[in-house]
Amino acid sequence: MKRAFALSLAVCALAVLYAPAGAAALQVGPGGQPLQAPGADPLPTPTLTLAATPPIVPFGGSAKLKGTIKDLVGSTVDPGVTVSLAAMPAGALTFTEGVATTTIDSKGAFSFTVKPALNTTYEVSFAGDTTWGAATSPDVPVGVRPQLTFKAPASLWQHQQRTFKGSSTPAMPGASVTIEHKAGGVWKNWRTVTLSAKSSFSSAWKPADDGIEYFRLSFAGDDSFAAITTPSQRVIVNHPNKYNIPITYPHYFVIDHSEFRLYYYESGHLIKRWDCVLGKPSTPTPMGHFHIYQKQAHPEVGEGPWILYYYGPIGIHGTNEPWLLKLFPRNFSHGCCRLYNWQISWLAPRIPIGTPVWNVP
């Protein structure tokens, strides 16, 4: 028995040694099983497709890899065959095989869910069987966006120093991010900053002009992560003024009782400062915050050409006693604020209903 087995091995060895040149090599599948007989025609190669949805995910997010395996005329490969997923994350030189496996359905379709930590390229392969040859899909990249936080000051005063702050998840120490500024309706690079060892930054700003500005933070992307831009943030830069009236108010009145003066502001800028007559001690002008609720032309005799009501029957109007405006203190009215007739005539057409009125002591 032993002699017969030895003779069989010798015959096999001689057959291999003296095999004719150009003879077909034996194809071997998983487990060393032959996929086809020696000398047989090559097995048909199926077509593997692969696509990622979405092609870019936020850090911590998932993508779905979907594909099919079919022959050249679109017929489905036998259901139940296994395909294998390979991944090559940014910085790697080769694919890591066998990240996951799955079987195809009756339509030749398959899918994988992936959650890459950084930009990663994927491919799917089929090892082949007794009917089909091995096949590999085209490479499909999935980008990963870092999560950027950006905090701009909501409001500040002209020439006041405030700070922009931001950070990234995951950590990207040493990476450059850009603060963009919208000017003339166009976004432009405004300031580039480098993330610290803690993947954060702060950048001081002292605006030279007042107005409403818009800023956002962007990362251009690199080998490891995809590009991202944060939503824009509005920053109000207020014009310095005596009563700190924000520029967000297109119109604003301040009536200063200690000065017997009316101040009229537009977007935080002082437009007019006029002397006025205010309420006498027995009928004082009310203190506090109000707003214009009605405008009336040709009011009662003695109130001039216009009255702007802001508190019951009390308002800002003209006068038939202009000489009182040359005195001080000027507390002669029944609670209203009296101006020269030409002044109220200039104001009334400009002032919309809802304009704030602030009476200060």
GITA-V551617 format. One record per backbone hydrogen bond with DSSP energy under -1.0 kcal/mol. CO is the residue of the C=O (numbers start at 1). NH is the residue of the N-H. If there is no record, write none. Layout:
# GITA-V551617
CO:NH, CO:NH
This chain:
# GITA-V551617
1:5, 2:6, 3:7, 4:8, 5:9, 6:10, 7:11, 8:12, 9:13, 10:14, 11:15, 12:16, 13:17, 14:18, 16:19, 20:23, 27:35, 29:32, 33:29, 37:40, 44:133, 47:70, 51:66, 53:64, 55:143, 57:145, 58:61, 63:114, 64:53, 65:112, 66:51, 67:110, 68:49, 69:77, 70:47, 71:74, 75:71, 78:81, 81:104, 83:102, 84:125, 85:99, 86:123, 87:96, 88:121, 89:92, 96:87, 100:85, 102:83, 104:80, 105:108, 108:69, 109:105, 110:67, 112:65, 114:63, 119:90, 120:142, 121:88, 122:140, 123:86, 124:137, 125:84, 126:135, 132:129, 135:126, 140:122, 142:120, 143:57, 144:226, 145:59, 147:169, 149:167, 151:165, 154:236, 156:238, 157:160, 162:205, 164:203, 165:151, 166:201, 167:149, 169:147, 172:175, 175:195, 177:193, 178:218, 179:190, 179:191, 180:216, 181:188, 183:186, 186:183, 188:181, 191:179, 193:177, 195:174, 196:199, 199:168, 200:196, 201:166, 203:164, 205:162, 207:159, 211:237, 213:235, 214:182, 215:233, 216:180, 217:230, 218:178, 219:228, 224:119, 225:222, 228:219, 233:215, 235:213, 236:156, 237:211, 238:158, 241:244, 246:249, 249:267, 252:265, 253:358, 254:263, 255:360, 256:260, 256:261, 260:276, 261:256, 262:274, 263:254, 264:271, 264:272, 265:252, 266:269, 269:266, 272:264, 274:262, 277:338, 278:332, 278:333, 280:283, 288:359, 290:357, 292:354, 294:309, 296:307, 300:303, 303:318, 305:298, 306:318, 307:296, 308:316, 309:293, 309:294, 311:314, 314:310, 314:311, 315:337, 316:308, 317:339, 321:324, 322:325, 323:326, 324:327, 330:278, 333:280, 337:317, 338:277, 340:344, 341:345, 342:346, 343:347, 344:348, 347:350, 347:351, 352:355, 355:292, 356:253, 357:290, 358:255, 359:288, 360:257
